[in-house]
Structures are given as C-alpha cells and as structure tokens.
Amino acid sequence: MSLTKVLVSVKTYPTLSEKYDELVCTAGFREDGSWIRIYPVPFRKLDYSNRYNKWEWIEMDLVKNTKDFRPESYRPADLTKEIKRGGKVSTENGWFDRKELCFKNKVYTNLTELIAEAKDKEISTSLAIVKPKEIIDFVWEPCDSEWDRRKLDTIKARQLQGELFDLEDTKEIFNVVRKLPYKFSYIFTTEDDIQRKIMVEDWEIGQLYWNCLSQEKGDEAKALEKVKHKYFDTFLKRDLHFFMGTTREFHYVGKNPFIIIGVFYPPKVEAHQMKLF
C-alpha cells in the first residue's frame, strides 16, 4: 500500500449523499505543490481519530477516482483504514511555510486563461489558486433553507434499516448538517477585467454564519453583516487569494465552471520584506 501525503487546504461545506448520508470534498497540496482532490469523504462519520483539520498533513491510501475525469480527483481506497495525521503547518513568520508550498506552482491572475485550461481536454485543470485584481464586493442571497426532502427521506429510511456507515462511533441515527439558508459570493475582477460573481463554498464560511447567528441570538441580518466584516473588511487588508475548483457536472459545459472552495489570506508583505520570500 502506497500512501499519498497531502496538506489539507480545503474542506467544503457538507452536502447530502444518498449513499453516504453526507459528503465533504477535501483538497490540498502534495509535497511538490501540485493539487489533489479527495472525494468522496463522509467526514463527520469518520472515526474521531481520522477527522483531520485544515492545514494538517495527512497520509492516505488514495486511488484515481475513475468516476471523475478531472485529473486531480482521487478517492480513498478504504475509508475504514486509519488516516495518518501529521503536524499542522503554522502561520508563523508571515505564513512563510504555508506560502512556500501553496505558491510552488502557478498562481493564476487571469480567470479567462484558467477557464480555457479547464475546457481544454488535454489539460482539464480543475483546481487552482487565483489572485484577484480587485475585490468589488461580498454579497449573499437567500436560498432553500432545508435539504431536499426526497434525499432526507432516503437517508433516514436507510438508517432505520440498519445500513449505517460501518464505524463504531456512528452506529446510531446520524443527523446531517444544517443547510445554509444563504449563498455567499465575491464580486471581483482578474487581469482580464471581467467582473464576476462567484460563490464561496468552504466549510469555514458556513460555520462562521452559524456561530454569528448564535452570537446575535437568531438575528440573521446582524449575522450576515458579521460574515461580511470578516470576508470583506478583514480579508481585504490581507494578501487575499482564492482556492478555486470546478464542479464535475459543469466542468466542460459551464461558461465558468469554477467556484471558490477556500480563501487564503496571509498578511501582506511590505516591499522591504520581499527579499525574505
């Protein structure tokens, strides 16, 4: 068994799965700085010892996901096996260690160029780092506040029949994560000067919303403003980059198949500090 070492940099907000109940898409960097996507992972149903964190090195037995044509897509060979968890990469020295790995390979500054690479079947790039030229706004819009009832009923029926994920700490009715009632997006440009609105689907923004909603005692308007304060006011003071990934369904057919699956926001480096990097 050959293990693949990955620095986890992305965990998307969970989605429903009729097979696994709930799934998370994980992505990260190999030691050479190349991207890899790990899917499917029923993250909250893993044994607690296997629930890895962002910016933590992990080692897993991964095989190419033959159901996904995207070159970066792999899947766990056996979800019941132990995941080797290594150390967490710190934010010391201006996030030097994280930046050293993330920026080993190309950082895109032109989204039109990246989309063209995705549509080119000889390349099919589906994961990338994008440096925006201008962040114009951070917005949200309401969406369905409940999961699809048919999928929920299917999940509950299977659980009642005893077809649970075969791990000791999940041999009980599994409650899927709450569905976010809002879609969050950045409005920005890159060097092509095209203004785009692209949705953010990382787990952190979802958890931030629920935390803010609790702090504001259910006041959605105040919670949403708190989310914007962090993702717009705070992050714009830093060196903001987007981790972007395509959706398999729209990879070749969507006008822009990319969504923001994570944000990377190291502190800005002053001109006199550039020689350090």
PASEBA-1860 file (N, C-alpha, C; in nm, 3 decimals):
! residues 277
1> MSLTKVLV> 0.085/-0.120/0.000/0.000/0.000/0.000/0.088/0.124/0.000 ~ 0.069/0.208/-0.100/0.144/0.332/-0.111/0.058/0.447/-0.061 ~ 0.110/0.523/0.035/0.035/0.633/0.092/0.069/0.763/0.022 ~ -0.031/0.849/0.007/-0.013/0.981/-0.052/-0.017/1.084/0.059 ~ 0.084/1.170/0.063/0.092/1.274/0.164/0.030/1.402/0.111 ~ -0.063/1.458/0.187/-0.138/1.575/0.142/-0.147/1.677/0.255 ~ -0.123/1.804/0.221/-0.150/1.912/0.315/-0.291/1.962/0.286 ~ -0.384/1.938/0.377/-0.524/1.974/0.356/-0.539/2.126/0.360
9> SVKTYPTL> -0.591/2.183/0.252/-0.612/2.328/0.248/-0.757/2.364/0.221 ~ -0.839/2.265/0.187/-0.979/2.290/0.154/-1.067/2.182/0.213 ~ -1.173/2.223/0.279/-1.284/2.133/0.314/-1.412/2.210/0.282 ~ -1.491/2.159/0.188/-1.613/2.229/0.150/-1.725/2.199/0.249 ~ -1.826/2.285/0.246/-1.942/2.264/0.334/-2.009/2.133/0.295 ~ -2.050/2.050/0.392/-2.108/1.920/0.360/-2.232/1.928/0.272 ~ -2.247/1.826/0.187/-2.366/1.811/0.105/-2.426/1.674/0.131 ~ -2.553/1.657/0.095/-2.621/1.529/0.118/-2.575/1.425/0.017
17> SEKYDELV> -2.576/1.300/0.060/-2.544/1.188/-0.026/-2.637/1.072/0.008 ~ -2.703/1.018/-0.093/-2.795/0.907/-0.067/-2.718/0.779/-0.032 ~ -2.590/0.774/-0.066/-2.508/0.656/-0.034/-2.439/0.672/0.100 ~ -2.381/0.791/0.126/-2.300/0.811/0.246/-2.368/0.900/0.351 ~ -2.488/0.948/0.323/-2.562/1.042/0.407/-2.512/1.185/0.386 ~ -2.382/1.204/0.402/-2.327/1.339/0.394/-2.182/1.330/0.346 ~ -2.144/1.423/0.257/-2.010/1.417/0.200/-1.941/1.553/0.206 ~ -1.809/1.548/0.216/-1.725/1.668/0.213/-1.620/1.648/0.105
25> CTAGFRED> -1.597/1.750/0.026/-1.488/1.747/-0.071/-1.365/1.808/-0.005 ~ -1.258/1.731/-0.003/-1.131/1.777/0.053/-1.032/1.798/-0.062 ~ -0.953/1.904/-0.052/-0.846/1.926/-0.150/-0.724/1.979/-0.078 ~ -0.610/1.962/-0.142/-0.488/2.010/-0.080/-0.370/1.996/-0.172 ~ -0.252/2.004/-0.114/-0.129/2.005/-0.191/-0.043/1.884/-0.157 ~ 0.014/1.823/-0.261/0.119/1.725/-0.238/0.247/1.798/-0.200 ~ 0.349/1.724/-0.168/0.475/1.786/-0.126/0.540/1.868/-0.237 ~ 0.509/1.835/-0.363/0.567/1.912/-0.474/0.483/2.034/-0.510
33> GSWIRIYP> 0.378/2.061/-0.433/0.294/2.177/-0.457/0.181/2.154/-0.555 ~ 0.168/2.032/-0.608/0.059/2.003/-0.701/-0.071/1.977/-0.624 ~ -0.182/2.009/-0.688/-0.313/1.995/-0.627/-0.362/1.850/-0.631 ~ -0.445/1.814/-0.534/-0.515/1.686/-0.536/-0.650/1.704/-0.468 ~ -0.751/1.640/-0.525/-0.887/1.642/-0.469/-0.916/1.504/-0.412 ~ -0.973/1.498/-0.290/-1.007/1.370/-0.227/-1.158/1.365/-0.208 ~ -1.222/1.274/-0.282/-1.368/1.267/-0.280/-1.412/1.129/-0.329 ~ -1.506/1.064/-0.265/-1.591/1.114/-0.155/-1.531/1.085/-0.017
41> VPFRKLDY> -1.563/1.175/0.078/-1.525/1.155/0.218/-1.644/1.190/0.306 ~ -1.705/1.091/0.372/-1.813/1.120/0.469/-1.751/1.167/0.600 ~ -1.700/1.289/0.600/-1.608/1.335/0.703/-1.661/1.320/0.845 ~ -1.785/1.365/0.870/-1.836/1.364/1.007/-1.875/1.224/1.053 ~ -1.863/1.124/0.963/-1.890/0.987/1.001/-1.762/0.906/1.017 ~ -1.648/0.971/0.994/-1.522/0.903/1.018/-1.500/0.886/1.168 ~ -1.417/0.790/1.202/-1.374/0.776/1.340/-1.310/0.907/1.384 ~ -1.331/0.948/1.508/-1.281/1.077/1.554/-1.130/1.093/1.530
49> SNRYNKWE> -1.056/0.986/1.543/-0.911/0.994/1.525/-0.873/1.025/1.381 ~ -0.967/1.007/1.286/-0.938/1.031/1.145/-0.990/1.166/1.095 ~ -1.050/1.244/1.182/-1.109/1.371/1.137/-1.003/1.480/1.134 ~ -0.939/1.488/1.021/-0.827/1.579/1.002/-0.870/1.725/0.995 ~ -0.777/1.814/1.023/-0.801/1.957/1.021/-0.742/2.021/0.896 ~ -0.787/2.141/0.865/-0.722/2.216/0.759/-0.581/2.253/0.801 ~ -0.493/2.257/0.703/-0.352/2.289/0.721/-0.279/2.185/0.805 ~ -0.328/2.063/0.796/-0.264/1.949/0.862/-0.219/1.850/0.755
57> WIEMDLVK> -0.101/1.796/0.772/-0.053/1.692/0.682/-0.124/1.560/0.714 ~ -0.170/1.493/0.612/-0.228/1.360/0.630/-0.166/1.265/0.527 ~ -0.173/1.137/0.557/-0.129/1.035/0.463/-0.240/0.933/0.449 ~ -0.282/0.909/0.325/-0.392/0.817/0.296/-0.356/0.730/0.176 ~ -0.419/0.615/0.171/-0.409/0.529/0.053/-0.513/0.579/-0.047 ~ -0.468/0.651/-0.149/-0.558/0.711/-0.246/-0.542/0.645/-0.383 ~ -0.653/0.631/-0.453/-0.651/0.577/-0.589/-0.726/0.674/-0.679 ~ -0.694/0.672/-0.807/-0.762/0.760/-0.900/-0.912/0.733/-0.897
65> NTKDFRPE> -0.990/0.840/-0.891/-1.136/0.827/-0.893/-1.179/0.809/-1.039 ~ -1.207/0.686/-1.075/-1.239/0.656/-1.216/-1.375/0.708/-1.258 ~ -1.456/0.753/-1.162/-1.585/0.811/-1.195/-1.576/0.961/-1.218 ~ -1.456/1.015/-1.207/-1.433/1.159/-1.222/-1.319/1.180/-1.320 ~ -1.347/1.244/-1.433/-1.247/1.264/-1.537/-1.142/1.369/-1.501 ~ -1.168/1.451/-1.400/-1.076/1.558/-1.367/-0.945/1.500/-1.314 ~ -0.831/1.545/-1.368/-0.703/1.480/-1.337/-0.664/1.485/-1.190 ~ -0.711/1.583/-1.115/-0.671/1.596/-0.975/-0.756/1.510/-0.880
73> SYRPADLT> -0.857/1.441/-0.932/-0.954/1.373/-0.847/-0.913/1.230/-0.810 ~ -0.903/1.208/-0.679/-0.870/1.077/-0.623/-0.973/1.043/-0.515 ~ -0.976/0.918/-0.476/-1.068/0.875/-0.370/-0.993/0.785/-0.272 ~ -1.040/0.780/-0.146/-0.978/0.688/-0.050/-0.999/0.543/-0.094 ~ -0.894/0.462/-0.088/-0.905/0.322/-0.125/-0.992/0.246/-0.026 ~ -0.986/0.285/0.101/-1.062/0.217/0.206/-1.089/0.317/0.319 ~ -1.214/0.358/0.333/-1.249/0.459/0.433/-1.242/0.407/0.576 ~ -1.228/0.277/0.594/-1.219/0.224/0.730/-1.075/0.222/0.781
81> KEIKRGGK> -0.979/0.248/0.693/-0.838/0.246/0.733/-0.801/0.374/0.808 ~ -0.700/0.360/0.893/-0.653/0.476/0.968/-0.589/0.578/0.874 ~ -0.618/0.704/0.898/-0.553/0.813/0.826/-0.437/0.862/0.912 ~ -0.318/0.860/0.856/-0.202/0.908/0.931/-0.205/1.060/0.933 ~ -0.210/1.117/1.051/-0.216/1.262/1.066/-0.082/1.315/1.117 ~ -0.028/1.410/1.042/0.100/1.469/1.080/0.081/1.604/1.146 ~ 0.183/1.684/1.144/0.177/1.813/1.210/0.100/1.915/1.129 ~ 0.059/2.019/1.197/-0.012/2.130/1.134/0.090/2.235/1.091
89> VSTENGWF> 0.074/2.289/0.971/0.164/2.392/0.921/0.119/2.526/0.979 ~ 0.208/2.593/1.046/0.172/2.711/1.125/0.164/2.837/1.039 ~ 0.122/2.945/1.103/0.116/3.076/1.037/0.230/3.166/1.082 ~ 0.333/3.107/1.142/0.445/3.186/1.190/0.522/3.248/1.072 ~ 0.596/3.355/1.102/0.679/3.422/1.003/0.600/3.464/0.879 ~ 0.483/3.525/0.905/0.402/3.573/0.793/0.347/3.464/0.704 ~ 0.318/3.348/0.763/0.265/3.232/0.691/0.368/3.175/0.593 ~ 0.496/3.190/0.625/0.601/3.151/0.531/0.587/3.006/0.485
97> DRKELCFK> 0.569/2.912/0.578/0.565/2.770/0.541/0.444/2.737/0.454 ~ 0.331/2.798/0.484/0.212/2.774/0.402/0.232/2.831/0.262 ~ 0.283/2.952/0.255/0.304/3.016/0.124/0.408/2.942/0.041 ~ 0.510/2.890/0.107/0.615/2.820/0.034/0.558/2.702/-0.044 ~ 0.462/2.631/0.014/0.402/2.517/-0.055/0.294/2.563/-0.154 ~ 0.206/2.652/-0.109/0.095/2.694/-0.195/0.143/2.760/-0.323 ~ 0.251/2.835/-0.315/0.298/2.912/-0.429/0.410/2.843/-0.506 ~ 0.430/2.713/-0.482/0.533/2.639/-0.555/0.501/2.635/-0.704
105> NKVYTNLT> 0.373/2.625/-0.736/0.331/2.617/-0.874/0.252/2.742/-0.913 ~ 0.191/2.741/-1.026/0.134/2.863/-1.085/0.021/2.922/-1.002 ~ 0.026/3.053/-0.987/-0.085/3.130/-0.932/-0.146/3.208/-1.048 ~ -0.274/3.186/-1.074/-0.341/3.248/-1.189/-0.385/3.390/-1.154 ~ -0.363/3.480/-1.246/-0.409/3.617/-1.229/-0.511/3.655/-1.336 ~ -0.542/3.561/-1.426/-0.637/3.583/-1.535/-0.734/3.467/-1.538 ~ -0.858/3.490/-1.497/-0.955/3.381/-1.489/-0.996/3.330/-1.627 ~ -0.994/3.415/-1.727/-1.024/3.369/-1.863/-0.924/3.261/-1.907
113> ELIAEAKD> -0.798/3.282/-1.873/-0.694/3.184/-1.905/-0.720/3.052/-1.832 ~ -0.756/3.060/-1.704/-0.782/2.939/-1.626/-0.902/2.863/-1.681 ~ -1.008/2.933/-1.715/-1.127/2.867/-1.771/-1.093/2.796/-1.901 ~ -1.011/2.859/-1.984/-0.970/2.797/-2.110/-0.893/2.668/-2.084 ~ -0.808/2.666/-1.981/-0.734/2.544/-1.946/-0.829/2.435/-1.899 ~ -0.934/2.474/-1.827/-1.030/2.375/-1.780/-1.103/2.311/-1.899 ~ -1.137/2.391/-1.999/-1.213/2.341/-2.114/-1.126/2.262/-2.213 ~ -0.994/2.279/-2.204/-0.902/2.207/-2.290/-0.889/2.063/-2.238
121> KEISTSLA> -0.940/1.967/-2.313/-0.945/1.830/-2.264/-0.807/1.765/-2.252 ~ -0.705/1.830/-2.307/-0.569/1.780/-2.289/-0.512/1.823/-2.153 ~ -0.576/1.923/-2.092/-0.527/1.976/-1.963/-0.631/1.955/-1.854 ~ -0.752/2.006/-1.877/-0.866/1.990/-1.784/-0.835/2.034/-1.641 ~ -0.764/2.145/-1.628/-0.734/2.196/-1.493/-0.862/2.218/-1.415 ~ -0.868/2.163/-1.293/-0.992/2.176/-1.214/-0.968/2.231/-1.074 ~ -0.843/2.254/-1.038/-0.809/2.315/-0.910/-0.698/2.416/-0.934 ~ -0.709/2.532/-0.870/-0.609/2.636/-0.892/-0.617/2.742/-0.785
129> IVKPKEII> -0.508/2.820/-0.775/-0.507/2.940/-0.692/-0.522/3.059/-0.784 ~ -0.612/3.151/-0.748/-0.635/3.271/-0.827/-0.609/3.393/-0.739 ~ -0.532/3.486/-0.793/-0.509/3.613/-0.726/-0.598/3.718/-0.793 ~ -0.701/3.769/-0.724/-0.788/3.869/-0.785/-0.717/4.002/-0.804 ~ -0.761/4.076/-0.905/-0.707/4.210/-0.929/-0.777/4.311/-0.840 ~ -0.909/4.302/-0.833/-0.987/4.394/-0.750/-1.105/4.319/-0.689 ~ -1.121/4.331/-0.558/-1.239/4.279/-0.490/-1.340/4.392/-0.483 ~ -1.453/4.375/-0.548/-1.553/4.481/-0.556/-1.653/4.472/-0.441
137> DFVWEPCD> -1.696/4.351/-0.408/-1.796/4.337/-0.302/-1.803/4.193/-0.256 ~ -1.870/4.174/-0.144/-1.902/4.042/-0.090/-2.051/4.044/-0.062 ~ -2.126/3.951/-0.123/-2.272/3.957/-0.118/-2.330/3.821/-0.080 ~ -2.459/3.821/-0.051/-2.530/3.697/-0.023/-2.670/3.705/-0.079 ~ -2.728/3.589/-0.099/-2.866/3.582/-0.146/-2.932/3.461/-0.081 ~ -3.060/3.471/-0.047/-3.127/3.358/0.018/-3.144/3.242/-0.077 ~ -3.147/3.123/-0.021/-3.173/3.001/-0.098/-3.257/2.909/-0.011 ~ -3.288/2.791/-0.060/-3.368/2.696/0.019/-3.301/2.673/0.155
145> SEWDRRKL> -3.379/2.682/0.259/-3.323/2.666/0.393/-3.329/2.521/0.443 ~ -3.389/2.434/0.365/-3.398/2.292/0.402/-3.342/2.206/0.290 ~ -3.285/2.092/0.328/-3.236/1.998/0.230/-3.351/1.937/0.151 ~ -3.320/1.882/0.037/-3.419/1.814/-0.047/-3.486/1.702/0.034 ~ -3.618/1.710/0.044/-3.694/1.617/0.128/-3.679/1.472/0.082 ~ -3.673/1.451/-0.049/-3.659/1.314/-0.100/-3.528/1.252/-0.055 ~ -3.419/1.330/-0.064/-3.290/1.278/-0.021/-3.287/1.252/0.129 ~ -3.347/1.343/0.205/-3.352/1.322/0.350/-3.429/1.197/0.386
153> DTIKARQL> -3.542/1.176/0.320/-3.623/1.057/0.348/-3.548/0.930/0.312 ~ -3.472/0.933/0.202/-3.393/0.817/0.162/-3.287/0.786/0.265 ~ -3.220/0.890/0.315/-3.116/0.873/0.415/-3.173/0.815/0.544 ~ -3.285/0.871/0.589/-3.346/0.824/0.714/-3.396/0.681/0.700 ~ -3.453/0.648/0.585/-3.505/0.512/0.564/-3.390/0.411/0.568 ~ -3.279/0.444/0.507/-3.166/0.352/0.506/-3.111/0.335/0.648 ~ -3.104/0.444/0.723/-3.054/0.434/0.859/-3.144/0.346/0.945 ~ -3.273/0.361/0.928/-3.367/0.280/1.006/-3.357/0.131/0.971
161> QGELFDLE> -3.308/0.104/0.850/-3.290/-0.034/0.808/-3.155/-0.090/0.854 ~ -3.078/-0.006/0.920/-2.951/-0.052/0.975/-2.835/-0.044/0.880 ~ -2.852/0.021/0.765/-2.743/0.030/0.667/-2.657/0.152/0.696 ~ -2.595/0.152/0.815/-2.514/0.265/0.857/-2.369/0.247/0.817 ~ -2.298/0.356/0.807/-2.154/0.352/0.781/-2.090/0.267/0.890 ~ -2.004/0.174/0.850/-1.958/0.071/0.941/-1.843/0.117/1.030 ~ -1.871/0.211/1.118/-1.773/0.254/1.217/-1.842/0.261/1.353 ~ -1.768/0.227/1.458/-1.829/0.210/1.589/-1.899/0.336/1.640
169> DTKEIFNV> -1.839/0.454/1.619/-1.897/0.574/1.679/-2.011/0.632/1.597 ~ -2.054/0.561/1.491/-2.166/0.611/1.411/-2.282/0.512/1.406 ~ -2.282/0.414/1.494/-2.390/0.316/1.493/-2.512/0.372/1.566 ~ -2.560/0.484/1.516/-2.679/0.549/1.568/-2.731/0.639/1.457 ~ -2.850/0.692/1.473/-2.906/0.779/1.372/-2.816/0.901/1.354 ~ -2.773/0.924/1.231/-2.681/1.033/1.201/-2.762/1.154/1.156 ~ -2.741/1.266/1.223/-2.809/1.389/1.186/-2.721/1.470/1.091 ~ -2.771/1.489/0.968/-2.692/1.562/0.870/-2.680/1.708/0.912
177> VRKLPYKF> -2.579/1.773/0.859/-2.552/1.912/0.892/-2.667/2.002/0.847 ~ -2.686/2.113/0.916/-2.790/2.207/0.876/-2.757/2.269/0.740 ~ -2.857/2.289/0.661/-2.837/2.351/0.530/-2.825/2.503/0.547 ~ -2.729/2.561/0.480/-2.714/2.706/0.484/-2.830/2.772/0.409 ~ -2.894/2.872/0.468/-3.006/2.937/0.402/-2.964/3.051/0.309 ~ -2.832/3.071/0.294/-2.781/3.178/0.208/-2.665/3.127/0.124 ~ -2.649/3.186/0.006/-2.533/3.164/-0.078/-2.446/3.289/-0.070 ~ -2.318/3.270/-0.039/-2.225/3.381/-0.026/-2.135/3.387/-0.149
185> SYIFTTED> -2.108/3.509/-0.197/-2.027/3.524/-0.319/-1.937/3.646/-0.309 ~ -1.824/3.637/-0.377/-1.738/3.752/-0.401/-1.768/3.807/-0.540 ~ -1.766/3.938/-0.552/-1.768/4.004/-0.682/-1.630/4.063/-0.702 ~ -1.562/4.024/-0.811/-1.423/4.063/-0.828/-1.383/4.059/-0.975 ~ -1.265/4.111/-1.003/-1.206/4.102/-1.136/-1.068/4.038/-1.125 ~ -1.020/3.987/-1.239/-0.879/3.947/-1.251/-0.821/4.031/-1.364 ~ -0.707/3.992/-1.416/-0.640/4.074/-1.517/-0.716/4.082/-1.650 ~ -0.818/3.997/-1.669/-0.899/4.009/-1.790/-1.002/4.122/-1.778
193> DIQRKIMV> -1.011/4.182/-1.658/-1.101/4.294/-1.631/-1.249/4.260/-1.649 ~ -1.283/4.133/-1.639/-1.423/4.090/-1.642/-1.473/4.080/-1.498 ~ -1.583/4.147/-1.470/-1.641/4.142/-1.336/-1.724/4.016/-1.323 ~ -1.694/3.937/-1.220/-1.765/3.811/-1.199/-1.815/3.802/-1.055 ~ -1.925/3.731/-1.039/-1.976/3.697/-0.906/-1.964/3.547/-0.891 ~ -1.882/3.502/-0.796/-1.855/3.360/-0.780/-1.878/3.318/-0.635 ~ -1.950/3.208/-0.620/-1.992/3.160/-0.489/-1.876/3.100/-0.410 ~ -1.883/3.118/-0.278/-1.786/3.062/-0.184/-1.851/2.942/-0.116
201> EDWEIGQL> -1.784/2.825/-0.122/-1.845/2.704/-0.066/-1.757/2.635/0.036 ~ -1.670/2.708/0.104/-1.587/2.640/0.203/-1.664/2.621/0.334 ~ -1.620/2.524/0.411/-1.688/2.489/0.536/-1.680/2.604/0.636 ~ -1.569/2.678/0.633/-1.548/2.783/0.732/-1.655/2.892/0.724 ~ -1.696/2.927/0.602/-1.793/3.035/0.591/-1.929/2.989/0.644 ~ -1.961/2.862/0.624/-2.085/2.809/0.678/-2.084/2.807/0.829 ~ -1.973/2.759/0.887/-1.963/2.755/1.033/-1.962/2.894/1.092 ~ -1.897/2.989/1.021/-1.895/3.127/1.068/-2.036/3.183/1.074
209> YWNCLSQE> -2.117/3.155/0.972/-2.255/3.206/0.973/-2.332/3.152/1.093 ~ -2.322/3.021/1.117/-2.397/2.963/1.230/-2.348/3.020/1.363 ~ -2.217/3.040/1.376/-2.163/3.097/1.500/-2.213/3.240/1.520 ~ -2.212/3.319/1.412/-2.258/3.458/1.421/-2.407/3.464/1.452 ~ -2.482/3.371/1.393/-2.627/3.368/1.418/-2.655/3.338/1.565 ~ -2.576/3.249/1.624/-2.591/3.218/1.766/-2.553/3.338/1.852 ~ -2.442/3.404/1.817/-2.398/3.521/1.893/-2.501/3.633/1.888 ~ -2.569/3.645/1.773/-2.668/3.752/1.757/-2.810/3.706/1.791
217> KGDEAKAL> -2.818/3.591/1.860/-2.946/3.539/1.910/-3.053/3.529/1.800 ~ -3.010/3.476/1.684/-3.103/3.448/1.576/-3.130/3.564/1.481 ~ -3.064/3.676/1.500/-3.083/3.791/1.411/-3.000/3.769/1.284 ~ -3.066/3.727/1.176/-2.995/3.692/1.053/-2.923/3.812/0.993 ~ -2.986/3.927/0.994/-2.925/4.046/0.933/-2.791/4.079/0.999 ~ -2.788/4.075/1.132/-2.664/4.105/1.203/-2.560/3.996/1.180 ~ -2.605/3.871/1.174/-2.513/3.760/1.149/-2.447/3.774/1.012 ~ -2.527/3.809/0.912/-2.475/3.825/0.776/-2.374/3.939/0.768
225> EKVKHKYF> -2.400/4.046/0.837/-2.306/4.158/0.838/-2.174/4.119/0.904 ~ -2.182/4.034/1.005/-2.060/3.987/1.070/-1.977/3.900/0.975 ~ -2.046/3.816/0.898/-1.976/3.733/0.799/-1.906/3.824/0.698 ~ -1.977/3.926/0.651/-1.917/4.017/0.554/-1.798/4.091/0.614 ~ -1.809/4.128/0.739/-1.700/4.200/0.803/-1.570/4.120/0.795 ~ -1.579/3.989/0.817/-1.459/3.907/0.812/-1.413/3.885/0.669 ~ -1.505/3.843/0.581/-1.465/3.805/0.445/-1.437/3.924/0.354 ~ -1.485/4.040/0.390/-1.461/4.158/0.307/-1.371/4.258/0.379
233> DTFLKRDL> -1.417/4.313/0.488/-1.341/4.417/0.557/-1.206/4.365/0.608 ~ -1.208/4.250/0.674/-1.084/4.197/0.732/-0.992/4.138/0.627 ~ -1.045/4.051/0.542/-0.959/3.982/0.446/-0.901/4.075/0.340 ~ -0.969/4.185/0.309/-0.914/4.277/0.209/-0.792/4.353/0.260 ~ -0.768/4.346/0.389/-0.648/4.407/0.444/-0.529/4.311/0.436 ~ -0.556/4.191/0.386/-0.452/4.090/0.376/-0.427/4.056/0.229 ~ -0.335/3.964/0.204/-0.299/3.926/0.067/-0.393/3.813/0.022 ~ -0.513/3.851/-0.016/-0.620/3.754/-0.040/-0.603/3.681/-0.173
241> HFFMGTTR> -0.610/3.549/-0.165/-0.612/3.461/-0.282/-0.733/3.368/-0.270 ~ -0.778/3.316/-0.384/-0.889/3.220/-0.384/-0.838/3.083/-0.424 ~ -0.877/2.981/-0.348/-0.864/2.843/-0.393/-0.990/2.814/-0.474 ~ -0.973/2.776/-0.601/-1.088/2.759/-0.688/-1.091/2.618/-0.746 ~ -1.213/2.566/-0.759/-1.229/2.432/-0.815/-1.352/2.426/-0.903 ~ -1.351/2.336/-0.999/-1.467/2.318/-1.085/-1.564/2.218/-1.024 ~ -1.689/2.225/-1.068/-1.784/2.120/-1.039/-1.782/2.023/-1.157 ~ -1.782/1.894/-1.127/-1.770/1.794/-1.233/-1.880/1.809/-1.337
249> EFHYVGKN> -2.003/1.836/-1.291/-2.117/1.844/-1.381/-2.101/1.954/-1.486 ~ -2.044/2.067/-1.445/-2.037/2.183/-1.535/-1.895/2.211/-1.586 ~ -1.803/2.118/-1.561/-1.663/2.144/-1.595/-1.645/2.182/-1.742 ~ -1.705/2.107/-1.833/-1.689/2.134/-1.976/-1.802/2.218/-2.035 ~ -1.915/2.224/-1.968/-2.031/2.288/-2.029/-2.065/2.425/-1.969 ~ -2.019/2.453/-1.849/-2.050/2.581/-1.786/-1.965/2.693/-1.844 ~ -2.025/2.810/-1.856/-1.949/2.927/-1.903/-1.830/2.952/-1.813 ~ -1.852/2.946/-1.683/-1.744/2.949/-1.584/-1.771/2.836/-1.486
257> PFIIIGVF> -1.698/2.726/-1.496/-1.726/2.610/-1.410/-1.665/2.620/-1.270 ~ -1.595/2.728/-1.239/-1.523/2.739/-1.113/-1.608/2.804/-1.003 ~ -1.589/2.753/-0.883/-1.641/2.816/-0.762/-1.523/2.837/-0.667 ~ -1.542/2.922/-0.568/-1.438/2.944/-0.467/-1.456/2.839/-0.357 ~ -1.360/2.751/-0.343/-1.371/2.643/-0.244/-1.290/2.672/-0.118 ~ -1.222/2.784/-0.117/-1.148/2.824/0.001/-1.081/2.958/-0.021 ~ -1.047/3.024/0.087/-0.975/3.151/0.078/-0.842/3.138/0.150 ~ -0.742/3.206/0.096/-0.607/3.203/0.151/-0.567/3.348/0.174
265> YPPKVEAH> -0.539/3.384/0.298/-0.526/3.525/0.332/-0.405/3.554/0.423 ~ -0.285/3.525/0.374/-0.167/3.559/0.453/-0.154/3.710/0.467 ~ -0.078/3.756/0.564/-0.057/3.901/0.577/0.017/3.956/0.456 ~ -0.010/4.082/0.425/0.060/4.146/0.314/0.207/4.161/0.350 ~ 0.289/4.150/0.249/0.433/4.164/0.268/0.476/4.300/0.217 ~ 0.541/4.377/0.302/0.590/4.508/0.263/0.707/4.494/0.166 ~ 0.731/4.598/0.087/0.834/4.592/-0.017/0.970/4.556/0.040 ~ 1.003/4.609/0.157/1.136/4.582/0.215/1.149/4.441/0.268
273> QMKLF> 1.034/4.367/0.275/1.036/4.230/0.322/1.039/4.129/0.209 ~ 1.015/4.172/0.084/1.001/4.081/-0.028/1.120/3.988/-0.043 ~ 1.240/4.036/-0.011/1.360/3.952/-0.031/1.357/3.827/0.058 ~ 1.276/3.830/0.164/1.266/3.714/0.252/1.192/3.600/0.186 ~ 1.114/3.628/0.079/1.033/3.526/0.018/1.080/3.494/-0.123
END
